[in-house]
Amino acid sequence: MERARVAHIIAIAAVISAIGLATQTAWAKDAPAKAAPARSYVVRTGDGGWFQLARAHGTTMQHLLAANHATASTPVKTGQHIRLPADARADHARAATTHPTQAKR
């Protein structure tokens, strides 16, 4: 009797393992082949706040805040490394963060 019980437990474990492997394989097919590397940006003097940084990188303030686990009241400091969300542009347009009153004369 004990032998049959052990065989039954092993059979159940094999089925559970097979289901887990099949599920993991299915998820792997849906995942991108290579995950995009996390991009970051170092805040420079004159960059402004979250809104200006988001605008300069072609994303929304909400996406930028979410990527940095921040709120609109979280300060942005020169030299700070911020994470850019997946929808952000790779290039940083410095002119986009320049205030209109600071335009070149």
Secondary structure, DSSP 8 states (H G I E B T S, - for coil): -HHHHHHHHHHHHHHHHHHHHHHHHHHHHHS-SS----EEEE--TT--SHHHHHHHTTS-HHHHHHHTT--TTS---TT-EEEE-TTS-SS--GGGGS-GGG---
